[in-house]
Amino acid sequence: MMLATGADARQHACFFVIKVMALFGLIMLCISSTPLLRAHFN
């Protein structure tokens, strides 16, 4: 079993957070696409 260093753990956590934020943003865009489009293109 290999032990991860602090830098490795931080890097993996950063990539995980970025992926979660991107997924959350995509879901929010799909849920609220109509109000979003109305707000920006009026």
N, C-alpha and C positions, 0 to 999 in steps of 0.2 A: 504494500500500500504506500503510495507516494503522498507526502505531505505538501500541501500548497503553501507557497510563501504568501506574505501579506500583499505583495504586488500582484501576484496571480489572482488572489481572491478579489482584490479591488477591481482588476481588469474584467474578470468574469461578472462581477456584480454590476459594473458599469454597462457592459454589453446587455445584460439581462434587463436592467432598468430602461435602457434605450429601446429595446424590443417591446417591453411592456408599454412604454409611453407611445410608441408608434402604433401598436395595436389598439390602444385605448383611443388615440386620436382618430384612427380610421373608423372605429365603431361609432364614435361621437359624430363624425362627419356623415356616416351613413344614416344615423338616427335623425340628425337635425339638418339634413341637406337642404330641405325646402326653406326653412327659416333662414339658414345661412346664405343661400343664394339670394333670397329676397333682400336681406340686409345689405349685401355687398353690391348687388346689381340694380338697385333702384335708381 
